[in-house]
Amino acid sequence: MPLDPVPALLSRATELLEQQFDPLPKLAPGCDTHALEQVLADTASRLGDNYPYFHPLYAGQMLKPPHPVARAAYALAMQINPNNHARDGGRASSEMEIEAVGEIVRMFGWSEFLGHLTSSGTIANLEALWVAGQVAPEQRIVGSEQAHYTHRRISAVLKLDFASIPADNRGRMDIDALEAELRRGKVGTVVVTLGTTAVGAVDPLDRILALRERYGFRIHVDAAYGGYFTLIPEALEEPARRAFAAIGHADSIVIDPHKHGLQPYGCGCVLFRDPAVGRFYRHDSPYTYFTSKQLHLGEISLECSRAGAAAVALWATQRLLPLVPGSAFARGLAAGRAAAMELDRRLRQDDRFAPLAAGPPELDIVVWAAPLHGADFRKASQQAQDVFDACAARDLHLALVQLPQSWFWPVGQENGADSRPSVTCLRSVLMKPEHQAWMGRIWERLSAACAEVSGQ
Ligand SMILES: *Cc1c(COP(=O)(O)O)cnc(C)c1O
C-alpha cells in the first residue's frame, strides 16, 4: 500500500473540529481501547482477504481508490455523522452537498436544475425512471441491451414496461432498431448510456436527440460510469465526443462520483433539467419551493437517511480537484484513457489476441477475446478463463465478461460466428491514472500469462 498521509492529516483536522465543540461539557471516552484494538486487529486480518483494488496491477472491474482527501474528509465527518435527509440532521453537510452537486451540474452546462446525491447509481436511476413514469404514466422505458441490468429491474419495480434495443458491434444502441421501436409507439423514455458498464460504449445521444424531435420522448442519460468524460472531449473519438457534447439536452442525468469521481462507495447523483419535477416528490410544499435557495434535500429525494459524510467527502475532493477541463482531475481521466488506447494498440499488433473488430475502445475499458481456431468458441472462452487465472497468479487482476461472438469475429466470415451467442472475453477497466505508467508491467504479465496458456 502507498505511504498514507491520511492518519496524520486527519488527526490534525479532527483537533480543529473538536475545538469548535469545546464549550460543551466534557464526555468520558466512550469505549474500552484495549478491546477495540483487538477487534481492529481482527478486522485488518479479515480485510487482507481482498484483491488489491488500490494497486495499478488491479486492472479488472470498476474499482478506483478514493482520493486521500475523500477518505480523510469522510472520516472527519464521521465525528459528526450527519444525515443529509434534512438540514436538521445535516446542517453543514446539506449545504456542502448543494455546492458539490452544483459543481457537477456546471460540468453539464445547466444553470437551473433539480438534483442531489444518492447512495448509488442504481438508486439515482430509480429516481430518474420514477420521475419519467410520473411524467409519462403508462408509457414504456427503452434502453439498449447493453444498458445496465438494473434498468429492466427498476422498470419492473415501477411497473413500467421495459423494452431492450439491440446494440451494434461496439456495444452502442442501434439507432435504426431504436427508431423501429419508436414507431411501435408508447415509448415514454429512452435510457441513453454514455459509457456502458461492460465495454464503456457510448450511445449516439446526438442522433437520439434528432429522433426526439420527431417522436417526442424523455431522454434519461445513464452516465453513472462515463459522466466525467464530458471533461476530456479531446481524448475521445468523434462519435463519443458528439454524444458527450449533447449531454446537456438530456431530461435527466445520472453520474456516480463513487465510480470515476474518486469517492468511497455510497455516492451517486441524479440531476433533472426541469426543477419543476420536484412537484412529484412533494408532500407539503409548493413546488416553487424547490427552486429556492432553501432547498431541503429530504424533500426532493426518494431515500430518507443518507450519509452526509459522502457529501462532505465529495465537496472536499472537488475543492482540491475542481471539475474543469484541463485540470488535474481531467488529466487523471485522460491518463486512464491513454492507458486503454495503449493496451488496445498492443493487443491489435499481437495475433495471440482477438480485439474488438469494430475498433478501439470508446472510453477506458478494453475487452478482447482469445484467438479463434477452427470456429471453436468454447475453446476461446476456456482460453480467456485460463489467461485470466494465469494473470492472477502473476498479481495482474483482470475481469471476465460475456460478449457476442460477432463483436470479435464479424458474422458472414467463414468462422461461423453468430450474432447472438456469446464468448467469454477478458476485460480491463483502466480507470486509475497510474495505469498509464504501469502499462509496460501490465503487458509483461499479460504476455507471460498468455505464453504459459497457449504455449506461444
Ligand atoms: C455502475 C453502473 C450503474 C449502477 O450504479 P451503482 O452505483 O453500482 O448502483 C448503472 N449504470 C451504469 C452505466 C453503471 O456503470
The ligand as a Gaussian input file, in Angstrom:
#p B3LYP/6-31G(d) Opt

LIG

0 1
 C      -22.305000       1.118000     -12.209000
 C      -23.403000       1.485000     -13.106000
 C      -24.731000       1.574000     -12.654000
 C      -25.120000       1.173000     -11.259000
 O      -24.566000       2.033000     -10.319000
 P      -24.265000       1.555000      -8.828000
 O      -23.619000       2.773000      -8.239000
 O      -23.355000       0.379000      -8.933000
 O      -25.550000       1.209000      -8.180000
 C      -25.692000       1.989000     -13.534000
 N      -25.390000       2.289000     -14.802000
 C      -24.135000       2.207000     -15.286000
 C      -23.861000       2.565000     -16.708000
 C      -23.093000       1.798000     -14.457000
 O      -21.841000       1.679000     -14.935000

